[in-house]
Amino acid sequence: MRILLVGQAAFAEKVLEGLVAAGDQIAAVVCPPDRGDKPDPLKAAARARDLPVHQFTTLKGPEARGVFEAARADLGLLAYVTQIVPEALIAMPRLGTLCFHPSLLPRYRGGSAIPWQLIKGERRTGVTVFWTDAGIDTGPVLLQREADVGPDDTAGSLYYQTLFPLGVEACLAAVALVREGTAPRLPQDARAATYDPLLADEHAGLDWSRPARVLHDLVRGCDPTPGAHTTWRGRRLRLFEPRRTDAGAGGAAPGSVLAIGPDGMVVATGDGVVRAKRLRGDGPKAAAAEVAAALGITAGARLGT
């Protein structure tokens, strides 16, 4: 099949490699402009194979439309796309356009699906490849793959260690079903649908009076970005790499620092403790003990006041 591949980063690069290995013809590759000095991995992989590459800051202009039209693709595939793709473009490939999404749709629609699954304490996750339509992650499902969520998984580790390889496999399996003419179109159950906003600092504040489980999930959902935050001496302090613990707070007030060491910083919550291995203040992210020493945080200090 002639495939128009739209995506970015290492995820789309691996999808491209799989499509080429399967014998598909890549009609064109579309990705965002490079960031910094290094080319996007998808762009580099496409150029290495002498494939046509097009980069746009937006897909809403006539230039992008011209590329989609000229591709004369049988199938479009959106593999890790953060730009808005107009409905007119996704309708151009002869068989339609598929899209990868890192949740088990219809739950967790939206651009921050991975963080919100952790913040809300999900123990099962997965990926979906669906047929795009005019809505946001609303199109018919082609296939899904499920996976477990580890108790200390962060948004970063869950993506790179679990959903990345699972998603690449799902994209290639979905294209194979289209190639064979056996790809289903299963309508999503709108009654089960959920949608969450893009995760931002306004969602990442730590209220130490809340339960330890809730705060642990918030820290891991906001890791690596934007970083769950509290305050110390009027400045923002961010916590990363949480480790689940059943230890009690021993009656300490919420926000009290109970210990700082090689295993991280332990902070009292409303019903237990939260432990974070790494912190970031005004400088770079580093081991909790290093950052705490630089900021003057010692056992007995009170965060968030």
Legacy VTK file of the C-alpha trace (Angstrom):
# vtk DataFile Version 3.0
C-alpha trace
ASCII
DATASET POLYDATA
POINTS 305 float
0.000 0.000 0.000
0.950 3.627 -0.452
1.045 5.137 3.018
1.214 8.778 4.040
2.983 8.773 7.407
2.472 11.744 9.714
4.322 11.788 13.024
7.474 12.617 14.901
10.224 11.426 17.203
11.481 7.898 17.786
7.979 6.427 17.863
7.192 7.388 14.276
10.730 6.408 13.270
10.119 2.836 14.489
6.740 2.743 12.753
8.420 3.848 9.526
11.004 1.081 9.847
8.247 -1.483 10.340
6.228 -0.289 7.358
9.258 -0.391 5.079
10.153 -3.885 6.330
6.596 -5.026 5.554
6.958 -3.838 1.966
4.663 -0.826 2.095
5.432 2.148 -0.118
5.814 5.400 1.804
4.145 8.056 -0.322
5.389 10.887 1.891
6.499 11.640 5.430
5.153 14.688 7.271
6.615 15.909 10.565
6.995 19.160 12.534
10.029 21.426 12.133
13.215 20.297 13.866
13.895 21.445 17.396
17.465 22.486 18.009
20.399 21.259 15.969
19.380 17.621 15.576
16.821 16.578 12.951
13.657 14.844 14.075
14.332 11.062 14.174
11.483 10.413 11.729
12.915 12.953 9.310
16.398 11.453 9.599
15.114 7.921 9.022
13.067 9.010 6.000
15.926 10.964 4.461
18.220 7.960 4.905
15.791 6.008 2.719
15.439 8.805 0.153
11.788 9.288 1.057
10.050 12.650 0.520
9.874 14.601 3.792
7.715 17.659 4.454
7.816 19.759 7.624
5.093 22.208 8.608
4.538 24.377 11.666
0.810 23.930 10.965
-1.157 21.509 8.830
-3.935 24.011 8.222
-2.314 25.819 5.304
-2.472 25.244 1.540
1.068 23.830 1.452
0.128 20.910 3.690
-3.047 20.315 1.710
-1.005 20.161 -1.483
1.319 17.530 -0.013
-1.571 15.362 1.169
-3.232 15.575 -2.241
-0.062 14.850 -4.177
0.707 11.768 -2.061
-2.210 9.851 -3.604
-2.037 7.583 -0.584
-4.081 4.471 -0.003
-3.860 4.950 3.766
-2.889 7.717 6.141
-1.260 6.914 9.482
-0.877 9.405 12.349
1.918 8.035 14.527
2.474 10.342 17.514
0.999 13.549 16.141
0.634 16.646 18.322
-0.516 19.030 15.586
-4.154 19.419 14.582
-4.827 17.576 11.340
-7.797 19.126 9.499
-10.662 16.812 8.633
-10.191 17.539 4.928
-6.660 16.112 5.081
-7.486 12.920 6.941
-10.199 12.200 4.368
-7.795 12.311 1.406
-6.222 8.814 1.547
-8.311 6.335 -0.406
-8.976 3.994 2.516
-8.995 6.624 5.249
-6.563 7.575 8.010
-5.566 5.707 11.162
-4.392 7.300 14.409
-2.450 5.959 17.396
-3.629 6.912 20.888
-2.026 5.898 24.230
-5.140 4.816 26.113
-7.975 2.332 25.847
-10.493 4.541 24.096
-13.119 5.825 24.654
-11.543 6.535 28.063
-8.872 9.211 28.352
-9.356 11.091 25.141
-7.144 14.139 24.733
-3.504 15.095 24.423
-2.400 14.174 27.970
-3.850 10.684 28.169
-0.820 9.040 29.784
-0.398 11.474 32.711
-4.092 11.479 33.572
-4.261 7.689 33.701
-1.569 7.735 36.386
-2.999 10.716 38.251
-6.324 8.901 38.467
-4.720 5.706 39.729
-5.338 3.363 36.811
-3.764 -0.072 37.122
-4.466 -1.116 33.535
-3.640 0.846 30.438
-3.180 0.211 26.745
-3.119 1.650 23.265
-5.706 2.146 20.559
-5.453 2.479 16.808
-8.624 4.053 15.462
-10.093 5.444 12.247
-9.995 9.219 12.417
-13.103 11.352 12.067
-14.037 14.966 12.812
-13.925 14.530 16.599
-11.062 14.373 19.109
-10.166 10.686 19.463
-13.755 9.715 18.655
-13.427 7.557 15.534
-14.188 3.823 15.232
-11.644 1.516 16.865
-9.576 -0.796 14.686
-7.630 -2.547 17.445
-6.466 -2.217 21.040
-3.703 -3.725 23.151
-3.728 -3.784 26.984
-0.907 -3.598 29.538
-0.325 -3.301 33.285
0.641 -0.077 35.061
3.441 -0.494 37.597
2.955 1.006 41.077
5.850 3.429 40.575
5.462 4.009 36.850
5.793 7.643 35.831
4.376 9.144 32.666
7.859 8.858 31.204
8.572 5.265 32.182
5.085 4.069 31.248
5.447 5.540 27.787
8.998 4.511 26.976
9.005 1.081 28.615
5.441 -0.049 27.880
3.297 2.051 25.573
6.017 2.926 23.063
6.819 -0.664 22.002
3.211 -1.737 22.394
2.051 1.196 20.267
4.521 0.549 17.470
3.412 -3.078 17.335
-0.240 -2.003 17.336
0.270 0.462 14.475
1.964 -2.161 12.325
-0.665 -4.767 13.173
-3.425 -2.312 12.293
-1.880 -1.525 8.912
-1.547 -5.258 8.250
-5.280 -5.721 8.840
-6.055 -2.887 6.423
-3.684 -4.426 3.895
-5.508 -7.764 4.243
-8.930 -6.149 3.970
-10.005 -7.387 7.410
-9.722 -4.190 9.479
-12.801 -3.626 11.678
-14.497 -0.319 12.465
-15.908 -0.685 15.970
-17.896 2.368 17.150
-16.775 3.846 20.457
-19.282 3.814 23.301
-19.887 7.520 23.913
-21.402 6.711 27.334
-18.010 5.453 28.542
-15.995 8.317 27.072
-13.840 10.603 29.198
-11.794 13.613 28.181
-9.080 15.406 30.121
-7.371 18.729 29.390
-3.718 19.124 28.521
-1.775 18.672 31.754
-0.375 21.956 33.045
1.073 23.503 36.215
-2.415 24.380 37.388
-3.115 20.653 37.775
0.232 19.789 39.386
0.066 21.458 42.810
0.581 19.235 45.872
-1.856 19.654 48.776
-0.093 17.772 51.551
-3.316 17.277 53.506
-4.541 14.836 50.856
-3.988 11.044 51.047
-0.542 9.658 50.258
-1.881 7.493 47.414
-3.419 10.495 45.680
-0.248 12.556 45.978
1.987 9.673 44.869
-0.147 9.293 41.752
0.008 13.038 41.083
3.805 13.086 41.326
4.239 10.178 38.922
1.636 11.487 36.493
3.458 14.832 36.310
6.867 13.205 35.809
8.737 14.232 33.650
6.602 17.274 32.890
5.483 19.650 34.280
6.619 18.200 37.610
4.322 18.091 40.645
5.122 21.106 42.781
5.044 22.466 46.300
6.726 25.530 47.814
9.749 26.088 50.021
10.504 29.566 51.330
8.254 31.074 48.714
9.843 29.257 45.781
8.522 26.365 43.739
9.954 22.917 44.406
9.179 20.006 42.073
9.193 16.313 42.947
10.111 13.411 40.646
10.604 9.630 40.676
8.220 8.751 43.497
8.478 5.396 45.225
5.427 3.876 46.860
5.715 3.288 50.591
3.309 2.209 53.319
5.234 4.017 56.068
3.285 6.234 58.422
3.878 9.887 59.180
4.138 9.336 62.947
1.754 12.196 63.666
3.811 14.771 61.783
1.955 17.662 60.190
1.243 17.330 56.451
4.112 18.784 54.438
6.715 18.006 57.101
9.994 16.604 55.773
10.622 13.396 57.720
13.862 12.248 56.140
16.305 13.027 53.353
18.847 10.504 52.121
20.006 8.291 49.263
16.497 6.894 48.870
14.979 10.350 48.447
12.991 12.869 50.462
10.113 11.622 52.609
7.241 14.039 53.255
4.225 13.606 55.538
0.745 13.676 53.978
-2.764 13.530 55.362
-2.560 9.803 56.043
0.984 8.639 55.317
4.065 9.721 53.414
5.296 10.415 49.893
8.879 9.655 48.889
10.574 11.293 45.899
14.059 10.335 44.709
14.705 13.515 42.713
13.847 17.199 43.088
14.154 20.381 41.105
14.271 23.880 42.512
15.706 26.831 40.620
18.398 24.668 39.054
18.424 21.333 37.224
16.732 18.177 38.416
19.023 16.145 40.703
19.079 13.672 43.585
16.807 14.760 46.408
19.631 15.040 48.963
21.676 17.253 46.642
18.833 19.643 45.868
17.660 19.735 49.483
21.158 20.624 50.699
21.414 23.434 48.159
18.052 24.858 49.226
18.542 24.417 52.968
15.836 21.768 53.363
16.449 19.465 56.323
14.399 16.936 58.286
11.740 18.854 60.190
11.256 21.496 57.486
7.679 22.210 56.443
6.848 22.385 52.748
3.900 24.201 51.242
3.545 26.851 53.924
LINES 1 306
305 0 1 2 3 4 5 6 7 8 9 10 11 12 13 14 15 16 17 18 19 20 21 22 23 24 25 26 27 28 29 30 31 32 33 34 35 36 37 38 39 40 41 42 43 44 45 46 47 48 49 50 51 52 53 54 55 56 57 58 59 60 61 62 63 64 65 66 67 68 69 70 71 72 73 74 75 76 77 78 79 80 81 82 83 84 85 86 87 88 89 90 91 92 93 94 95 96 97 98 99 100 101 102 103 104 105 106 107 108 109 110 111 112 113 114 115 116 117 118 119 120 121 122 123 124 125 126 127 128 129 130 131 132 133 134 135 136 137 138 139 140 141 142 143 144 145 146 147 148 149 150 151 152 153 154 155 156 157 158 159 160 161 162 163 164 165 166 167 168 169 170 171 172 173 174 175 176 177 178 179 180 181 182 183 184 185 186 187 188 189 190 191 192 193 194 195 196 197 198 199 200 201 202 203 204 205 206 207 208 209 210 211 212 213 214 215 216 217 218 219 220 221 222 223 224 225 226 227 228 229 230 231 232 233 234 235 236 237 238 239 240 241 242 243 244 245 246 247 248 249 250 251 252 253 254 255 256 257 258 259 260 261 262 263 264 265 266 267 268 269 270 271 272 273 274 275 276 277 278 279 280 281 282 283 284 285 286 287 288 289 290 291 292 293 294 295 296 297 298 299 300 301 302 303 304
